[in-house]
Amino acid sequence: MSQTSGAAAPTPYAGPPPAAAGRAAAAPGPPGVPGSPGAAAGGSAPTAGAAAEPAVRNTPGWLSQVRLVVASVVVVAAALTTLMLFSTWEGARAAAADTAQLVRVQTTKVDLLRADALATNAFLVGGLEPAQQRAAYDSALAEVERTVTDAAQAQPADRAALAALNEEVLSYASAMELARANNRQGFPVGAAYLNQASTRLRSTALPLVDNLVEANQQRSRDAMSPLPWFVVILPGLLGLGVLVYANQRLAQRFRRRFNLGIVVAGGATVVMIVLAGLASGSQGSEDSRLLRGSYATVVDGATARSAANDAKANESLRLISRGSGATFEKNWNAAAATVVATSSGDSLGSVSGLWRTYAAAHAKIVALDDAGSWDQAVAAATSTSATSSTAAFNAVDDALRTIVDDAGARTTATLDSGRLIFLAELLLALVAGMAAAGAAWRGVTDRIEEYA
Amino acid sequence: MRLTRVWAPVLAAAVAVGAAGCTSVSPTPLPRSTPTARATAGAPPTAQSCTNFLQSYAPDGPLPAPTALPSGSTMAKIRARGRLIAGVSADTWLLGSRNPLTGRIEGFDIDVVQQIADAILGPGAKVELRVITTADRLRVLEQHQVDVVVRAFSMTCDRWKSIAFSAEYYRAGQKILIRKGSPITGLASLAGKKVCAPTGSTSLTNLIRLAPKAIPVPAATHTECLVDLQQGQAEAITGDDTILAGLAAQDPYAVVLKEKAFTQEPYGVGIPADDIDMVRFVNAVLEREHTSGEWEKSYDTWLAPTLGKGTGQPAPVYGRVAP
């Protein structure tokens, strides 16, 4: 294919004999200096038109300009393509990390609500706090502390919010200890400490966690929206266009249809475009698959789980406020609506049945309380038998925890697994781009050397 | 030469784009802190604007037996329901508080509730205790959510405008509780000091009226005031001597100033304004408490250990005409 004669046959098109060409190349000195009369005089080419005359005189200068422009364009195109691919690659890494962080902060919210529900329940029963409940409260708070530390390490942007949250958790825990100490002595001020701690948890700590959840959800969504493939291949196409144009201009001047170097550069650029398009296209479709699939399960499952725990805490608060619990029942209903709405999909389908069982147990407690049988309502709410509201709730919580953990691990693993292949494609695209620049440079250099 | 001139900006641009792509995570925002409303009470408080705030409706003769309640009366409806619904406090020690060890609500006010319930439903009657805050007291009566409110409820002219009271069943007086070693010696030294009292209480309006230079710190209940005092957010608590005695008993560093009470707080049973038959009935119950010695017994159990012998059950004042 390609050239009519090999690069070794140094026959410039304009017809000047090699000697003349040699003179022309030698005379102008620095490229771009106009009017090297030697070339014009020696040239006095028989075939060259008047219009072509001055260009021909500057041919080596013009060629080195072409060489610089073409090579630069291709290098920039390769660099831009690589950068865009790199940002997509980085996006997949960030998406995996952000999803893991999202699961962490959602877990923190659940643990806080759970600790509060346990502490409130212990007060409801009266008398000595059951050791088992105390242990569950302790482990929920310990998990909060651990998760906050992990989360602060994983995402520096969350550190300020997590530090503020840590402060709130500390003051919550110490208020709860004061509540307990007073409670053990039979002082009602213990209940006031409990009430204040619980109110403050909801007014200060939980909004912080909500901010963290929202920020990480936004971050992971953003990270999972890579540049579309047709944007990523744009610089490559531009480079290809410049190569085609350069080849045409060279062909006009030298009467050879193809410059081997430029053609090789074009081929390498096409390889780069195909690699970039493939890599970003497959990443894009995988991301949107995740956003609809396991990632959506993480978000919905975690939302459902914190709403479920919120509902259970409100069940206790309703009873502890003893007859003045209308607002807590409203909160319960709002949280229940969230659970029902988020667990309607296939992935959380198994939860809706469990939730209905718990909701029925809750309805019984409400009926007892509304009928004035507060003591029986408390007995039903704090019972740990297999048919109790607490057991039904634990089944919901356990199911959701398993679903969220699995979906989170699946999302992270999927995002991580594609990264090596993507990196290989990225590096190959970079190599192809650089090769294209080198070939283009070489191709034009050959023409220049023909003048030497 | 020329090469470096051309490539330098290209490389710089590439590095800049790359760097921008890597570090664009904006920090998680912190919720804007909204300063908690340390509000003062709304309307400018006044002293009693009438003279008959102690006056209630006279009973219709002697107390009827639970089985002989007038048909169609409020009491008959309560009997048909099977339980009395009362708004009470669960954290005012000695008057009405939840015993953390048994989970039961008990105190001087709760004894009054039980007496009323027994008179309607028979001995050991079922009572539904609804725990309400100080500020809830008027609302739950106006909306008929409860039959009675027995919760350290001072009889005032303003409150008579929207609800009714039984005759006075206890005479309390407002005092000040301080931390041990505090420079506060009485009402006059409260200027510039943070003083806690429950929202919607006469204690708070009296504080604003009698010590206008004090900084009022409202809380939901008196016991939450004790939390504020223990945590240093309040320097003193003002309230009825009955309530303050209960607070002081929970904290060895809290002392009630030994001055004369600066207001008189007559406690009445709060009843919806249109249940006048119920008011008359409750007054008959209170009279029976006096003759049977139930009142004395209850006082000795709950209040005598901290407040001393006291002046006994106040004599009822009747003569209010039904509107």
Interface residues (C-beta under 8 A of the other chain):
Chain A: L68 S72 V75 V76 A79 L80 L83 F86 S87 E90 A94 F123 L124 V125 G126 G127 Q155 P156 A157 D158 R159 A160 A161 A164 L178 N182 N183 R184 Q185 G186 F187 P188 V189 G190 A191 A192 Y193 N195 Q196 T204 P207 L208 N211 L212 A215 N216 R219 S321 R322 G323 S324 G372 W374 V378
Chain B: R2 L3 V6 W7 V10 A14 V17 G18 G21 C22 V25 S26 P27 T28 P29 L30 P31 G82 R83 I85 A90 D91 T92 W93 S97 R98 N99 P100 L101 T102 G103 R104 K126 E128 L129 R130 V131 I132 T133 D136 A220 T221 T223 E224 L226 V227 Q230 G246 L247 Q250 D251
